[in-house]
Amino acid sequence: MRDFLTAFVLGLCTLATAYAMERAVAPFYGQGAFLLTTTLVVAFLAIAAGLALGALRAASQRHGTTAVPLLAAIGWTLLAAWLRTPLLQVLGAAGLRLATVIAVVAFIGVPVSGIASTLAYSTGQTSASRPGGSAWYAIASALSGAAIGVPLVIWLLLPGLGISGTLILTAGVEGLVGCVILGGTGSAVAQSAAAVLVVLVSVFCADGSRHDSRRGVIEAREGAAAQYRVVEREDGRFLIADGGIQTMLSKDTGEPLWRPAAALRIVDLFFAHPDSMVVLGLRGGAVAKYFAREGWQVTAVEPDPDALGIASRSLSFSAREIPTRIDDLRQFVRTDSGRHPVVILDAFGASPFPRHLVTREFFAEVSRRVATNGLFATVVVARGWDDPLIASLATELRERFRSVVALPTSEPPNTVGSIVLLASNRTLELPEERLPQPTDYLMNPEGLWGVTQMNHAWLNRFTPPAGREEFTDDRSGIDRISDGILYASRLDAHQTFAAGGLW
């Protein structure tokens, strides 16, 4: 029984270590297809290499070194937990993608192979002493532990302890397993060393994601879905999710200083008076707050409760003033029975595009929530005004709306930035006199900035061409496209925040 429990715990620690380390690297590169692929490839190769090495050791019957690879894995895990930020900063000189591969190999491959080697050796010894399928039972126990490891880390350990705390706790559990294994070898010195290690782990176990005011980090949260940071600098207060900038506010007034939020104000000019509106995706709450202050009856929908908590505590958002539902966005659209004058989808930040929110089927569902002469708007991060992604999404929208226009928010046209897509069954035209005049805001710098950005976006509007790529629930290349955008946006984020060590 002890051997199977040991295998179960080692299997749990293997996947827990791999996922926690991936989350440690995610702010550096972004939680996209490249990082996921690299993590899976490295993790499985490390498991295979560790199992092969452990099996060879077990076959040679070399007693007395059972837990050496495990102790090495523990030490490396603790080192990575404490030094991952400076290590990532040093690796950054190798280039974003190469540095990510090196980091994943170092942070995941090394400790995972050590755990797997110990598992194979222990299983091989058990099988040799008690034949009759013991090895298969141990493997089944290890796989059961691995299956539990990831959800345990995602929903309990990371939100409660942070990345450093999770890694240190995992190392402590491995240390306890090392004590059990070494107890059978009679190695008093090694057993004592493992026991001391466990004590040190319990003493130094701490949340490595706490805020650091010296770097301008005023709040940090390891959520189930992402790592959140609220960072304050001279130019404003930023919300950052997994290393990608989501929104920016004035640190003095709390007003949005984010170009897409300013461009979306054009929606207000299409209506004689405020009405009801649904905002799908909070992104710090800047868009919902603006329209609520202009008199709109706003309902916000956000799938991640951690994002709502961050917005409420650090970004001047109040769920009491703006009704906010915690729900999957597509599920809300599917079950909502209303038809709204305005629906805004603001869920595509500097992070991977949610696959289920860019498909033809989703836009068919969301179009049924828009009133007959209403407006649908979405903010899309793209690699320039002529990004094929914009054309593809616009083509999908034209299947449901008669008019679709794109409002760029960045300059020059070939730079990474956000584009607002407006769609409606009415003509999307405004008399020029409806546009506010910047000269009326000369005594209000933030108001002047917002009006200037809105006018820039509207006056540079264009009709996207027909797209060549289709996104459906059955077939979609959005992961590949999204990862390219993620890479380009991370380069900008690194230039802005590298000195802060946010990863």
Secondary structure as GFF3:
##gff-version 3
##sequence-region A 1 503
A	DSSP	alpha_helix	2	29	.	.	.	ID=ss1
A	DSSP	alpha_helix	33	60	.	.	.	ID=ss2
A	DSSP	alpha_helix	68	91	.	.	.	ID=ss3
A	DSSP	three_ten_helix	92	94	.	.	.	ID=ss4
A	DSSP	alpha_helix	96	104	.	.	.	ID=ss5
A	DSSP	pi_helix	105	109	.	.	.	ID=ss6
A	DSSP	alpha_helix	110	129	.	.	.	ID=ss7
A	DSSP	alpha_helix	134	152	.	.	.	ID=ss8
A	DSSP	pi_helix	153	157	.	.	.	ID=ss9
A	DSSP	alpha_helix	158	183	.	.	.	ID=ss10
A	DSSP	alpha_helix	188	204	.	.	.	ID=ss11
A	DSSP	three_ten_helix	213	215	.	.	.	ID=ss12
A	DSSP	beta_strand	217	222	.	.	.	ID=ss13
A	DSSP	beta_strand	227	233	.	.	.	ID=ss14
A	DSSP	beta_strand	236	241	.	.	.	ID=ss15
A	DSSP	beta_strand	244	249	.	.	.	ID=ss16
A	DSSP	alpha_helix	259	263	.	.	.	ID=ss17
A	DSSP	three_ten_helix	264	270	.	.	.	ID=ss18
A	DSSP	beta_strand	276	280	.	.	.	ID=ss19
A	DSSP	three_ten_helix	283	285	.	.	.	ID=ss20
A	DSSP	alpha_helix	286	293	.	.	.	ID=ss21
A	DSSP	beta_strand	297	302	.	.	.	ID=ss22
A	DSSP	alpha_helix	305	314	.	.	.	ID=ss23
A	DSSP	beta_strand	324	326	.	.	.	ID=ss24
A	DSSP	alpha_helix	329	335	.	.	.	ID=ss25
A	DSSP	beta_strand	340	345	.	.	.	ID=ss26
A	DSSP	three_ten_helix	355	357	.	.	.	ID=ss27
A	DSSP	alpha_helix	360	367	.	.	.	ID=ss28
A	DSSP	beta_strand	370	383	.	.	.	ID=ss29
A	DSSP	alpha_helix	388	398	.	.	.	ID=ss30
A	DSSP	beta_strand	403	408	.	.	.	ID=ss31
A	DSSP	beta_strand	416	424	.	.	.	ID=ss32
A	DSSP	three_ten_helix	432	434	.	.	.	ID=ss33
A	DSSP	three_ten_helix	438	441	.	.	.	ID=ss34
A	DSSP	alpha_helix	445	459	.	.	.	ID=ss35
A	DSSP	alpha_helix	478	497	.	.	.	ID=ss36
A	DSSP	three_ten_helix	498	500	.	.	.	ID=ss37
###
